[in-house]
Amino acid sequence: MLNDNRNSLQSGKAILVEARMDTATLLRSLKVNSVWFDSEKVYFDLTDGKTIGSPLSWFPRLKKASDSQRQNWRLIAGGYGVHWEEIDEDLSAEGMLLYNLQPTF
């Protein structure tokens, strides 16, 4: 019985380590390559070829910004974030994904 518990514990540790590695791999892949908009959303094209997007309604400064202000962005934090100087807004791909996972009530 003690050996079974040890094996279960070791197995659990292996799963935790694997999950951490998968999360680390995911976070490294969240570097932004470009930013674009449609009438309802902001999108990040990532360096791994994926595109993620979120509603502009979640980011009031971007929603109220002019097209010119929206296009005036620069990468920050080594490509993990985006900054809009004129409207004082910062977003990251990680933050965008985590915001998308928040429950709505």
N, C-alpha and C positions, 0 to 999 in steps of 0.2 A: 504494500500500500504506500509506503514512504517513497519507494522508487517511482510509483505512478505519479505521485504529487510532484516529485522533482522533475520528472519528464514533462508534466503539464506546465510547470513553471518555466522550464527551459523553452518549451514550445511557445509559450506566451511571450517570453522575452524576444524570441526570434521574430515573432509576428510584429511586435512593437518596433524592433530595429528595422524591419522591412518597411513598415509604415512610415517611419521617420525618413528612411532613404527615399521612398517614393515621394514624400512631401518635399524633401530637399531637391529632388530632381524636378518636380513640378515647379517649385519656386524659381529655380535657375532658368527655367524655360519661359518665364514671364517677362522677358525683356521686350520693350516696345520698339517697333520699327517705324510705324507711322500712325497718325491719328486722322480720322475722318468722321464726318457727321452726315446724317440724313435729317429729315424734319423732326424726328422723334428721339433719336438715339445718338450717343457718342460711341465710336468704335476704335479699338486698338488693334492694329495688325501687329502680331508678335513675330519675333525673329525666327520662331520655329515653324512659321507658316499658318498658324491658327489666327482666327479673328474672334475677339470678344467684344460685346457691346452691352451698354446699359442705358435705360431711359434718361433723357435729359432732365426729366422732372425730379430725379434724385440729386441733381447738381444745379441748384437755382442760379448760381453765377454763370454757368455755361449756358443754361437755358435762356437767360436774359441777354447774353452777350451777342454782339453783332457777328456776322459771318467773318468779317475782318479780324475781330478779336479772337474768335475761335481758331482761326488759322494761324494766329501768332503764338505758337507753342514751341517749347524746347524740351529736349530730354534732360532729365536730372537723375542723380543717384546711379550713374553708370548705365542708364537705359531702363531702369526699373520703374521710373516715374516720369510724369509729364507735368510741366509747369506753364501756366498762362500768366505772364507778368501783369498785363493790363487789368486783369480781373482778379488777381491774387488767388488763383486756384491751383491746387496740386492734386493729381490723381496717380494711382499706381494700378497696374494690372492686378496685383494681388488684392488690393483694396476693393477694386471693382468686382472681383470674383467673390470675395468674402461678403460684400454688401449684397450680392445676388443671392447668397445662401441664407440671409437673415429671414426668419419667419415673418409673415405678415398676419396681423390679427384683425 
